[in-house]
Amino acid sequence: MAGDSSFDVVSKYDAQELENAVNMTSKEIRNRYDFKGTDASIEWTGESILMKANSDLRVLAVLDVFQTKLVKRGVSLKSIESGDPKQSG
């Protein structure tokens, strides 16, 4: 019977690998020449990841670096959800 069936979708990610990817991204944007003077940063609060920079394009560049680090660490990009950049001040 169809009434007795169920299907559960579980989304799990390795929090340690996610934290490592955030830390590696932070190091890279501090050291890369194209991020000098942009005040670019990334931080993880445990439930969300906040990326800051002085322009929308720089935030998207930080996102690109972060996604690259996630893939290298074996974390699926389907486990994150990104929104559009927003002005903060």
Buried (B, 14 or more C-beta within 10 A) or exposed (E): EEEEEEEEEEEEBEEEBBEBBBEBBBEBBEEEEEBEEBEBBBEBEEEEBEBBBEEEEBBBBBBEBBBBBBEEBEBEEEEBEEEEBEEEE
